[in-house]
Amino acid sequence: MSTSKAFKREADETARDERSIQKRIDKLDEKKTPEKPSAMQAGAREYPVQFPKQHLKKPGTEADLQFAPMYDAPHYKGSEKLLDKVALITGGDSGIGRSVAVLYAREGADVAVAYLNEDEDAAETKRAVEAEGRRCITIAATWPTRNSARRRSKRL
């Protein structure tokens, strides 16, 4: 089996494992009582009054969201604290990881983004980092899970 086929199979198995974990978490969340809403910590932008309800299977693709998350902190000015450093950010294709990648770039760092299999999301992060004037590489990677380690040991 070619390396790329083996990688894809391993990434798909890891994604399946992650979805299984998320199913268990979703069932636990259904049993919880709703918390009293608290004040949102907001910046200098308009925020929607209500977000559309939706649920993506995890690991999900951020590009599939109806309302794109805000990650760029437009009023934050970097101070070159990371000028010419390199940062490796795992899970940097979306969410908090993307925010970190963009803000590290704004501080002067070049960024390497490791992610599972969300290619479209990783490309968006790369575009956002490069818009800050820094270099960015994306690395499709798979992390071993308990189930993938068992599968690997059975093959040996």
Long-range contacts (C-beta under 8 A, 24 or more apart in sequence): 7-140, 7-142, 8-117, 10-142, 10-148, 11-116, 11-117, 11-140, 11-142, 12-117, 13-147, 13-148, 13-151, 14-116, 14-142, 14-143, 14-145, 14-148, 15-59, 15-116, 15-117, 17-145, 17-147, 17-148, 18-58, 18-59, 18-116, 18-145, 19-57, 19-58, 19-59, 21-58, 22-57, 22-58, 26-55, 43-73, 43-75, 44-74, 44-75, 45-70, 45-74, 59-116, 59-117, 59-118, 60-118, 61-94, 61-118, 61-120, 61-121, 62-93, 62-94, 62-95, 62-98, 62-118, 62-121, 62-124, 63-118, 63-120, 63-121, 63-124, 69-94, 69-95, 69-98, 71-95, 71-98, 71-99, 71-102, 71-128, 72-99, 72-102, 72-128, 73-99, 73-102, 73-103, 73-106, 76-103, 76-106, 77-106, 78-103, 78-106, 78-107, 78-108, 78-132, 79-107, 80-107, 80-108, 81-107, 81-108, 82-107, 82-108, 82-109, 83-107, 83-108, 83-109, 84-108, 84-109, 84-110, 85-109, 85-110, 86-110, 86-111, 86-112, 87-111, 87-112, 88-112, 88-114, 89-113, 89-114, 90-114, 90-115, 90-141, 90-143, 91-115, 92-122, 92-125, 93-118, 93-121, 93-122, 93-124, 93-125, 93-138, 94-118, 94-121, 94-125, 97-125, 98-124, 98-125, 98-128, 101-125, 101-128, 101-129, 101-136, 102-128, 102-129, 102-132, 105-129, 105-132, 105-133, 105-134, 105-136, 106-132, 108-134, 109-134, 110-134, 110-135, 110-136, 111-135, 111-136, 111-137, 112-136, 112-137, 112-138, 112-139, 113-137, 113-138, 113-139, 114-139, 114-141, 115-139, 115-140, 115-141, 116-140, 116-141, 116-142, 116-143
